[in-house]
Structure formats: structure tokens, C-alpha cells
């Protein structure tokens, strides 16, 4: 994934930095120059010494002139020995340079070329080298790392293929869900309305004319048709949540609470309930969906009330990049063992003859909140009654 930039950088690195064999060549030349300078300096010193020796001999007594030949021979031997030493030193430098090049610079260069091939994206190219054991061990370690990268890339490709397959399955499932919503809103609603209508006609026309059991059967049929109709409507609304992610706009939560209270006006008046909302923020979202969240939470507070008149309190506070919204009531409460179960669709904690409903309300709240990028939970430690808390991201306008 990052091979292309490395390939582009390789020429610049090669142009701006010397290779190791070039460093060895430069060091050899420098050492050779130093050696030659040493030889020249030694030769000059020997010449000067020989001249000085001749001057001294000329000043000596003629009796020691016989020794001149032996001294000259010694000087010549010294000069030849010094030249041979210098020549051997140069030969040794050349041999060392050749050995270093063959045993170090060439193996390192070959290893570097193979590593660059891998860095350029040829992950199947093996990395190996020759030369000293340390360089071969380094090449094996690099090749082991290459094989590990190949394995991880293969696993990533398989994961991407699985994700693509799951994405296709999800698209197909969403299409089937949309088709189901269409069927539920058209093909199922019409016959169900007929069943409910005729059951109600039977109830109106023949109630009291048949025996008590017949009246009970008619009541069961009417109630079942109404419940099925409500269930289909709730399922249809639940399936439609999440299809408007690109339509988020700034929404004042205070206004959504007011709309929810307007929808629940008759229920609030009947239960003599009071709702107290603090200062609520502006978030980005779908106003109608967020209204449903508050409508369901307030509606549950009215439905599952205690002997006292229902009292609901709604507050908000900022927590870093999130708004924390709380909705508390003084109702009968929910046990902590049901904290997760209450958000599962169709899960009811009470019999249908005790409390009305289809068990979709809190599941819809959870889906709406998660659709807006937040989370919702039951706060079992908040005290008596029921307290739900949920988060919503802070909008750019509020940052």
C-alpha cells in the first residue's frame, strides 16, 4: 500500500547518499594517498639524510674514508627496505579493499536491491544474500518478515472479500426489507382493515342478540385485528428508521419535546401528568425521529405510572463531544436485570391485559439514537422510578 511512495523516493535517496562500496573506495583512495605521501616524505628524508651524511664524511679525517662504502651500502639497504615496505603496504590495502568489497559491499548491495524490490510492491520476490554469516542471517530475517507481510496481506484481502460479500448481502436484505415495508403498508393493511371493520359491524349489530360467549368471541376478534394493525404500523415505522442519514439538519431538542407533548396532549391530561424540561441543546438529526424518542419515553412514563400523578424531568449536559440527555419519571420503575431486555424488539415485561403496547417503542428509541451516532441505556442507580439516558454528538454549530 505504501510501495509507490518508496519507489519514488528511492532515486532521490540514491542520488543524495553514497553507497557503502563508494565509501570503501573513497576510504581506500584516501588511505593510498596518505601512504604515497608517507613514501614521498620518507624518500625526501632519506635523501636529506644521505646528503647530510656526505657532508659529515667530507669533514672527517681521511682515515675514516674507508668506512664510506659500508655506510653507503647501509643507506641503500635502508632505502630499498623502506620502498619494499611501502609497496607491501599498498598491496595489502588493495587486497583488503578487494576482500571488503567481495565479502561486505557486494552482499549488502545485493540485499539492498532485493529489499527495494519488495518495498516497490513485489512481495513475492524472495530476499536472500551471500557473504558473511551475519549478512545471511539478516537476509533470512528480512525474508521472514516479508513472508509475514504476505500472509497478513492475504488475510486482509480475504477479510475485504468477506466484507464485500456481507455488504452485498446487506444491500439485498435492505431491498427485501423495503419490499416488506411496501407489502406491509399496502397488501396486508387492506385485508386487515376489512377484518377489523366487519368484526366491528358484527359487534354493533349483533351484540346482545347472541349468547355471552359469542359476544366474547367478537370482542376477541376485534381486539386481535386492532392489535395486528397497530403491530404492522409499528413494524413499518421501525423498518423506516435509518433511511435518512443524509438529511440531518440542526434540530432544537426543546422543540421536539414540545411536539411530543402536543402528540400526547390527551394522555397527559387524562393522567394529570407534568413534564419539566430543562435547557436542551441544538443537534444535527431528523426532527421527526427525535420527536419519536421523547414521545416514547414520556408515553412510557404515563403508561407505567404509580399511584401518584406522573412527573417527568428532562435534562441535558455536555460531556466532551457528546450531549448527555436524561429522562426521569416517578413510575413503577424497571428492575436492573431487565436493563438490556427492554430494548429488544417485542420484549414485554408485563402481560398485554395489564399494559397496552406492542413492545417496539424502546427498540425504536435505541435504533433512532444509534442512527444519530449515540447510545441509550437504563440507569438503574438513579433512584426510584425510571431513568433513561442517551447521548447525541455535539453539532459543529455548538463547538
Number of C-alpha atoms within 10 A of each C-alpha: 8 9 16 11 11 14 15 11 11 14 11 10 12 10 9 9 10 10 14 15 18 13 12 16 14 12 13 17 15 12 14 17 13 12 17 15 12 13 17 13 12 16 15 12 12 17 14 12 13 16 12 12 15 15 11 10 16 13 8 11 8 9 7 10 11 9 10 14 10 10 15 14 11 12 17 14 12 13 16 12 12 16 16 12 13 17 15 12 14 18 13 12 17 15 12 13 18 15 12 14 19 15 15 17 20 17 20 24 16 15 20 16 13 20 21 17 17 18 19 18 15 13 18 11 14 18 26 20 21 18 14 12 10 10 18 18 14 16 23 16 14 17 20 14 13 20 17 12 13 14 12 12 14 12 12 12 12 12 12 12 12 12 12 12 12 12 12 12 12 12 12 12 12 13 12 12 15 15 12 16 21 13 13 17 15 11 12 15 16 12 11 15 15 12 17 20 15 13 20 19 14 15 20 10 10 14 17 11 10 9 10 10 9 15 17 13 13 18 17 13 18 21 15 14 20 17 16 17 19 14 17 19 16 18 18 19 14 19 17 13 15 15 9 12 11 9 9 13 13 14 18 16 22 17 14 22 22 15 18 22 19 13 15 16 12 11 15 19 10 9 14 13 18 15 16 11 16 11 10 18 19 17 23 19 26 21 18 12 22 20 20 21 22 21 23 18 22 26 20 17 25 25 17 18 21 15 8 11 15 21 19 22 16 22 16 19 15 14 11 10 14 17 21 20 19 19 23 25 26 22 23 15 18 18 10 12 9 12 13 10 15 20 22 15 17 16 14 16 12 10 9 11 7 8 12 11 18 18 20 21 23 21 17 24 25 20 21 23 19 16 19 21 13 17 18 21 15 21 18 18 9 11 11 14 19 25 25 17 17 21 23 23 19 19 18 10 9 9 7
